[in-house]
Structure formats: C-alpha cells, structure tokens
Amino acid sequence: MENENKKEMVVTNNIGFADTSYSFIENLGFDEEHIKELELLPKEAIELLNEERETVIRNISYLKDLGVSNYQEAFLRFYNMFLMEPHYFEEIFSKYDKDDLIAKLEKNVAIMEYL
C-alpha cells in the first residue's frame, strides 16, 4: 500500500516516464528520437521500466560497455529483456565470442530474440 501511495505522488512527463527515469534514459545516450519511440510503448511497460530502472540501467550499461553501438535500438525493440536480473542478462551475452556477437548485433539487432 505504501508503494502505491509513492507511485501516485510521482510527477510524470508527457510520455509517462517519471522525471528521474527520463533523465536516466537520456544519461544513457538516448536522444530525442529514441525518447519519441518510447512513447509508443504500452503504459504498463513504461511503468515497469520505471519501477525497475536500476536493473534497466545496469543491463543497458552492460551492452554499452561490451561495445554494442546500437544498444538503443536493442532496448527499444527488446525492452522486456532489459528487465531481467542483470546476472542472467550478462550470462546470455557472455557465452558468445564478444567480437562476433557485437558484429552480428550491429548488423541485425533482431538476433537478440534468439540468444
């Protein structure tokens, strides 16, 4: 019940991201065009991404640090994967050769669905 009260008190911007969450997306290298694409997500997804923002930050940062240059596209297409426990998220990618994985993701981010 206490968490529900806190959620009601959060002021959101026009796409439903709490101001602090909107900042975390921008701070991770997402530009205005990416933010506009986020507007198309279902309201429930936006709420869940807000609630799990620390997990989302960690998983996005992992892909960035790995060297995946199109991590924004990966997040926009497969945002639900970024809600995974970071340990499991990292395990998915660590079982592949890093350079090969990066090349394949950059060529076609849709392969994330099959990892």
N, C-alpha and C positions, 0 to 999 in steps of 0.2 A: 504494500500500500504506500509506503514511504517513497519508493522509486516512482510510482505513478504520479505522486504529487510533484516530484522533482521534474519529471518529463513535462508536466503541464506548465511549469514555470520557465522553461527554456524558450527563449525568443528565437524564431527561425527566420531565415531569409526567404526569398521568393521560391526557391526550389525545395525547401523543406529541410535543408541542412542547417543544423544549429550553427551559429556564428563561429564557434570554436571548431566545428567539424569542417566548415567551408574553408577555414584557414588551413587546416591540416591537409586538405586536398591541394590547395594552391601551393603550400610549402613543399609538397612532394613533386612539384614540377608540372602540375596540371594547369593548362591555360584556360582562357575564357571559352574556347570552342569545346574543350573537354567538359567543362562545367555545364555547358548547354546540353551536351549529350546526357549528362547525369540527370537532367530534368526529365528525361524520358523514362527513367526507372520507375517501377511501381512504388507507391508511397511506403508500403511495408518494407521494401528493400532499403529505401533511404533511411527509414527509422532503424533498421537492423544495422546498417553500416555505421550509423551514428552511435548506437549502443556499443558496438564492437570496434570502435575506432582505433584503439590501441593495437588490436590484432591486425586490422587492416593496414595500419601504418607499418607494422613490423613486416608484414608479407609484401607490401609494395616495396619497402626499402630493401628487402632481400633480393627481389628481382632487379632493382636498380643497381645494387651493389654487385650482383652477379654479372652485370654488363648488358642486360637486355634493354636495348634503346627504345623499344616500342611497348614498354611496360604500361603506359597509359591506355593503349588500345587493348592490351591484355586485361586490364582491370575493367574497362568499360564493357567488354564482351563477356567476361567470365567473373564478374564481381563476386558471385557466390563462392568461388574458390578462395577468395581473399578473406573469407570469414572463417576459414579452417584454423585450427590450432597451429601456430607457427611451426612447431616441431614437425608436424605431419606435412605441412606445406613445403618445408625445406626438404624433407625426405623425397617428395615427388621429383624434385629437380636434381637432387644430388646423386641420384642413381644413373645419370646420363653424363656423357662426356660434355664438359662445360662449353667448349668452343663449338662443338657440333650442335648442341642444344640451342645456344644463342643464335647460330646461323639459321637453324630451322625455324625458330620462333620469329626471327626478324623477317624471314621470307614468307611465313604463313602462320600468324598467331593462332589460327584455328586449331593447330595441333595440340594446344593446351587441353583441349577436350579429351584427348586420347592418352594423356600422360598418366 
